[in-house]
Amino acid sequence: MSKFWSQMAKRAEPYVPGEQLEQVDLIKLNTNENPYPPSPKVLAVIEEELKGKLHLYPSPTADNLRQTIGDYYNLSANEVFIGNGSDEVLAFSFMAFFEPGEPIRFPEVTYSFYPVYAKLFDIPFEEIALKDDFSIDAEDYFQSKGGVILPNPNAPTSLYVGIDHIEAIIKNNPTQVVIIDEAYVDFAAQSAASLVRKYDNVLVVQTTSKSRSLAGLRVGFALGNSSLIDALIRMKDSFNSYTIDRLALVGAQAAFEDKAHFQKATERIISTREGVMEKMRLLGFDVLPSQANFVFATHPMYLAKWLYTELKKEGILVRHFDKQPIDNYLRITIGTDDQMEKFFSKLHEIINI
């Protein structure tokens, strides 16, 4: 740690992403990417954009994409914000809506970027314990002094909170912003986007990385009252007006426009997920009822860290979090049917079943 570092640099504790290994024939089930390619329409518009526009700056306002996403959710373009991945949207949200000195709330077991941002921006936080079954008690998030951020479905637990409970949290924080982080919501029952017009204190954050197969393009977005969106734009334009490149803008727009491709791919992942949960339970695993594109599981006879290591030796990456109370669980991304067959084949060998 250098004597020249600022206080912000000194207190930063960077987020650690899932392993990214350069290995041939690796089955990568550790970063919750979509195993299927994006819509062919995405590739077509990117190829067209490459022909003669890369020497020009992209739109700083992303108006076309904002309008497309707004139309998709029955909102106006002024109720949509575009960012360079949902992580950037979350970072701007912490700066725009949470204050140093006023503690915010989020689950004790959740997306590990939340405490990273809170510490970086000097925002105190309260980590709320989950129930024994890893579910969330909505009342624990009522009347927060600084605000609430809640993933739905939660990561890494995969559990979904019903929209009625989400609405109760919003209603019981009338003077604070409630951020619902919906990275995996397209694999679940319902988005909180339906609450945006009803409440002026809710911000719904989503991504194109998961259900729309665009993790490599880095496009995230937020839905909220126009006053919240204006605050996010204010933050963005204070850092960099051109956060989204030309290829990402047109690619994300095409992904939203091809509803049939999105629906087919999403349904395919959900179907595979249900089969994976059933097979794991037959092998003796306790599996949480997932509504994401991954499952969260533990086995009463085998340590999760050992299973993670043995699978890695076989060229299969899953995610293990070496922290309580989830240190004996594995998070397993849903891959293609073929990838999951290979996963189960190796798992059978490892546990001798």
N, C-alpha and C positions, 0 to 999 in steps of 0.2 A: 504494500500500500504506500503510494508515493506521498511525500509531504506537499506536493502540488495539487493533490486531489481536492475537489470541493467536498463540502459536507454531504451533498447529495450522492456523489460518487462513493464516498466512504460508507454510507448506510445502505447502499444498493446491495441486494442479494439476488443475483440474476436467476431467472427461471431456467430450469434444466429440462429440455425437451427429450422425447424418446430417442433411443439410439438410432443413428443413421449409419449403417455399415455398407461399405462398398464390397459386396460379396455376391458372386454369381449364384443364381438359383436360390437366393434367400427368400423365405416366405415371411413377409413383414406384416405382423399382426399387432404392432405396438404403438402406432401413431394415429389410429382411427381415420386413415385415408379411405377414400372410396376405391374399391378394387376394380371398378369398371370405368372405361374412358368417358369423357364428356360427350355431349351431343355432337354429331358430325357438323351441325350448323355452327358450333363454336369454332371448330377447326377451319371451316370455310371462311368465316368473317375475319379470323386472325390472319389467314393467308392473304386475304384481300387487303387488309390493313398494312401488311408488310410490303406491299408493292410500291408504295410511294409516299408514305406519310410519316415515317419515323424521324424525319428531320424537323417535324413540326411538334411543338408542345401539345400535350393532350389538353382536354377541357379541364380547367381548374374547378368547375362547378358540377361536372358530371351530370348535366341536366337530362340527357337522354336516358341514362341508366336509372337515375332517380325517378323519372316518369314511368319507366317500365316496371320498376319494383313497386312504385306507388299504385299503379293500375292493378298489379297482381294482388295486392293486399287491400284494394278498395280505399286507398289513401291518396292524398295529393303529393306531388313531388316535394312540396315544402315540408312534408312530414317524413322525409327520407334523408338520411345522411350516408355518404359513401366513404369508406376508409380503406387503407392498405392492410387488409385482413382484419378480422374482428378484434385481434389483440390491439391494434392501433385504435380502433373505435373505443375499446375499453379504456385505454390509456387516456384518450381525450376526455372520456366520460368522467374518470376519476378527477381530472383537472377541472372540468367544467362544473361538476355538481357536488363534490365532496370537499369539505374544508378541514385544514389542519386544526386540531383541537377538538373536533367533533367526531366521536367514534362512530364508525359505520359497522354494519353487521353482515357477516356471511358465514356459511357453515364451516365447522371445524374440518370436515373432510370435503374437499371441493377442488376446483381448478386452482392449481398452485400459483398462477399468475396474480391472483387477487392480493395476497400478502406482499408480493413483490412490488406491485404498484403502490400499495398503501405505504410501505416503507420508503419507497423512492420519493413519493410526494409528501411525506411526513404527515400522513393521515392515520390517526389511531384507529384500531379496529377491535371488534369483539368477535371471536370465533365461537359460534354456537354449536354445542354438542348435538349430534344426531341421536335419534332413538336407538334402541338396541338393534332394531332391524335396518338401521341406516336411513330410515325415512326422516322427513322434516316435519317439525311441529310449527305450523304457521304462526301461532301466537307468540313464539319466541322472537319473531321479527316485527312485532307491533311496537309502535312508538319509539323507533330508533332516533337517537339524537342527531346522527349525521347522515343517515340514509342506509339503504340496503342494496346488496347485490347478491343475486341468487341464480345459479345455473339450473335450467330446467329443459331436459333431464339433467340430473347432476352428473358430474364427472369427478371421480372415476366410478361412482356407484351404479350408474345407469338408471337410477330411479326417477320417475316422473311425478311431479306435484300437480294435482288436479287444478283446473282453471279457477274453480271456486275458491280454493285456498290461496292462489296467487292474487285473486281479486281482493280477498280479505286483507292480505298484507298491504296492498296498495291503498285500500280504504283506511287502514289504520296507521298510515304514515302520510297524512294529508299535506304536511309542510316539508316533506323530504322526498327526494327522488328515489324511486325503486327501479333498479336495473334488473331486467330478466334476461339472462344470457342464454340464448336458445341455439347454441351451436348444433345440437342434435335433434331439434324439435320436429324436423321433417320425418323422423322415424317414430314419432310419438303421436299422442292423441290429438292435441290442439295447441296452437300458438296463442300467446297472449297478445298478438297483434290486434285481435278483436277488441281489446280494451283501450287501445290508443286514443280513439275518439271519445271514449267515456271518461278518461282520467287524464289530467294534464301533468301528472307527476310520475308517469311510467315511461320507461325507455326500454324498448325491446331490441336486443342486439343479436344479429344472426351472421352467418357466414356462407360463402359459396364453396368452401373447402370440402365439406362433407357430402351432403346429399347431391350437390351439383358437380362433383368431381373436378373442382378447380383449385385444389390446394396449391398448385404451382403458380397460379395467377395472383393470389393474395388479394382477394376482394371480400371485405366485410361491409355490413351496413347496419344502421340503426333506424328504428321506427319510433316516432314520438310526436308529441305536440310541437308545432312549428317553433315555439319559443325555446324548447330544448334543442331542437335541430340547429337553430341559430347560434346557440351557445357552442355547440360542437364545431360548427363552421368557423366561429370566432377563434377557437383553439387551433384548428387546423391551419387557418390562414396566418396564424401567428408563428407557425413553424415552417410550413411548406405548402404552398397553394397547389402544387402539382404532385399529390401523393399517389395518384393512380395513373398508370401508363396507358397508352393507346390500346395496346393489345388486351389488357385486362378489362378496359371499359367495354370494348365491343364483344369480347368473349363472354363476360358476365351477362350482358344484355341478351345475347343469343341463347344463353343457358336458361334464362327466365322465359324466353319466348317459346322455347321447345318444351312445352308442358308434357307432351306424350312421352318423350325420352326420360324426363325427370320422373314421371310417375312409374314407368316401367322399371327403371333402375332401383328406385326406392322400394317398391313392392318386392323386388327380387331380394334385396338385402334383408328386409323384414322377414320374408319367408325363410331364408337361410338362418337368420338369427333364431327363429323359433325352433328350428331343427337342431341347431347347435346346443341350445339350452336343454332340450330333451335328452340329447346324447350325453351331455356332461352329467346330468342328473343320474343317468343309468350307470355312469362310471363312479358314482358315489360323491360327486361334487355338490356342494350347496351353491346354487346359482341365484342371484338376485333377479327379480322379474324385470328384465331390461326393456326400455323403450328408446334405446339409442342404437348406434351401429356397432356396438361392442357389448360384451358380457363381462360381469364381475363375479368371480367364483373362488371358492376355497374348498379344500379337501381335508376331511378330519384326520387322515392318515399320512398326508404328505405335506411337507413345508413348501409354501409357495416359492420361496427363494430357490429351493432345490429344484423344483419343477421348472422354474424359469431358466436356471442354468443348464439343466439337461435338455430342454427344448432348444436352447441357443446352440448347444453342441451339435444338434441335428439340423441346424440351419433355419430354425423357426424362432422369430423374435416375438415375444409378448411383453407386456409391461408389468413390472413389479415395483411397488412403492414401499421402500424400506422405512416405514413410519407407522406408529400405532394410531388408530386401532385397525389399520388395514394391511399390516405387514404380512399377513398370511393369506392375502388375496392376490389373484392375477386379473389383470384387465386384458381381454382378448378381443381384438378387432375382428369384425366379421369380414372375411375375405370371400373370394369366389367359392363356389361349391367344390371345385377341384382343390383349392388351397385348404379348405376345411377338411376334406377327406384325408389329405396328407397330414394335416395337423393331428387328426384323430388317430391315424395310423401310428405316428410317432408317439403319441400320448399313450396308446395301448402298450407299446413296447416298453416305455419308461416305467409305467406302473404295473407291468406284468399282468395285464388283463386281456 
